[in-house]
Structure formats: structure tokens, C-alpha cells
Amino acid sequence: MIHVTEKAAKKIQELLVKEGLPGSAGGLRVGVQGGGCSGLSYAMRLDTQARDRDKVFEENGARVFVDPKSYLYLDNTTLDYEQTLMREGFIFQNPQASRSCGCGSSFTA
């Protein structure tokens, strides 16, 4: 499962509205790709709907789409959103990450 905090869900909903995407079917697509200073990096983009083999998670009114390969690395991850004076953005709290870089955008599993 992918968990979505209330703050992250609110930001996903705001982004969908801003981009004019349908909130009833749209959501945030999250994935993992090779690269980054720790070997794997997180990828995100808004999407209008789930694909055939996607795992779909809905929590706090927001939908997250994950392809099966990425799900192997993201199972039980919590997606949060942080907004401070120094940083603004989504944060992955991934229990499968054995090491991550300083900025949190890449990891080793």
C-alpha cells in the first residue's frame, strides 16, 4: 500500500485543479527509475487516469497510481508534503530505502 497524508492529499487535489485534470479519475503517478546519486530516484507526474496494470491507492481524497515494477520499491511508503521556509515539496518516507541522498530524491533499496 502507498499511504497519503492529509497534507499530501490536499496538494495533489490542488495540483489537479490547477492543471484542469479530472479529480474524479485523475491522480498523482509515482514511480522509481534508475539514476540519482544513490542509484534509484523517485518520479512523479499528474495523470488523467490509471493504466491497466497500475496499482491505485486512494487516501484522504487523493488518488495515487503506481506501476507494478515501481511498486516493488514503494510498498508501504508514505507520501507526505512539506512546506517550510527552506523547502517545499513531496517527501517519500520509504521503509525499503536502505540509504538515501541528502536531498531525499534518490535512494538505495
RARA-V87138 format. One record per helix or strand of 3 or more residues. SS is the DSSP state (H for helix, E for strand). FROM is the first residue (numbers start at 0). LEN is the number of residues. Records with the same first field share a line. If there is no record, write none. Layout:
SS->FROM-LEN + FROM-LEN
This chain:
H->5-14 + 67-7
E->26-8 + 39-8 + 54-5 + 61-5 + 77-6 + 87-6 + 105-3
